[in-house]
Amino acid sequence: MSIFADASELTGLAPFSLGRVFTGWTLDPFLFVALVWVAGAYLYGVRVLHSRGDRWPVMRTVSFVVFGMGIFAFATMSGLGAYDTALLSVHMVQHMLLSMVVPLLLALGAPVTLALRTLAARPRSWLLAVLHSRVAQVLTFAPLTFTLFVISPWALYFTGWYDASLRSTFVHEMMHVHLVLVGSLFFWPLVGADPVPGRVGYPFRLLMVFLTLPFHAFLGVTIMGQQELIGGSWYRALPEAAGLTWLPDPAADQHLAGGILWGSGDLVGLLFLAVLFTQWARSSMREAAREDRRLDRLENR
């Protein structure tokens, strides 16, 4: 298939601007259906709890449905989704949202806990069997998930994978799903409230998140300084193939993309550290309260 045929859907794309990020919405049928199904299942679970008179924290619902699913939709179907195959820098913003921000927000929504509280006996037993399975223990093993999280971007940008995602809608969509899944596997046991395997003590959680900071910096600097263009044949052909004469020089855009990865990786990493510090402090306060109650019971005997 020629580059022109692949790029035809970008023909007539207006020059990129910040305003186009918020006005250039498109509908991705596959991702839209997946988003509606996941958000709908979560809201149905909350409704079941409320119908039984049980409480579910509002902020968990807001985190999962409004922010988690909302940012997933924003990353894939707003102007970011419209321009992510035209500009590597736009794709890099999308990458960071999908691989770090969305997993954090979904984990804070505690969907596994919600499912355990609302599922019928048999499906609940199936879910518990999955959570206690050897496969789940392996997939949430912290050193493995960290390795997957670190290696995936290198594999994406320094093999033919990224170039294939530019030319294939299916590969492009699966790349989006992959970024969320790998980010979730790494961050869910670290910051999530769900009873998933792979959970470790807070000092080790902080260490794991801290180690992501130099990784993003090193990858960003590598992309900024690399002479060979990522997806070079695609980006060089776009001005003629799709009539996008407004596109910046691909090398300059790649330099910007590396800087975005570097800077946003540090910012989001600091956000994760702040969340972990808050959770650790709250856990310590709850533990102290439990110890106070235990001592009170001993004194009253």
Secondary structure as GFF3:
##gff-version 3
##sequence-region A 1 301
A	DSSP	alpha_helix	3	7	.	.	.	ID=ss1
A	DSSP	three_ten_helix	8	10	.	.	.	ID=ss2
A	DSSP	alpha_helix	18	23	.	.	.	ID=ss3
A	DSSP	alpha_helix	29	51	.	.	.	ID=ss4
A	DSSP	alpha_helix	58	61	.	.	.	ID=ss5
A	DSSP	pi_helix	62	69	.	.	.	ID=ss6
A	DSSP	alpha_helix	70	77	.	.	.	ID=ss7
A	DSSP	alpha_helix	79	83	.	.	.	ID=ss8
A	DSSP	alpha_helix	88	96	.	.	.	ID=ss9
A	DSSP	pi_helix	97	101	.	.	.	ID=ss10
A	DSSP	alpha_helix	102	108	.	.	.	ID=ss11
A	DSSP	alpha_helix	111	118	.	.	.	ID=ss12
A	DSSP	alpha_helix	121	131	.	.	.	ID=ss13
A	DSSP	alpha_helix	134	139	.	.	.	ID=ss14
A	DSSP	alpha_helix	142	157	.	.	.	ID=ss15
A	DSSP	alpha_helix	161	167	.	.	.	ID=ss16
A	DSSP	alpha_helix	169	191	.	.	.	ID=ss17
A	DSSP	alpha_helix	202	225	.	.	.	ID=ss18
A	DSSP	alpha_helix	232	241	.	.	.	ID=ss19
A	DSSP	alpha_helix	250	299	.	.	.	ID=ss20
###
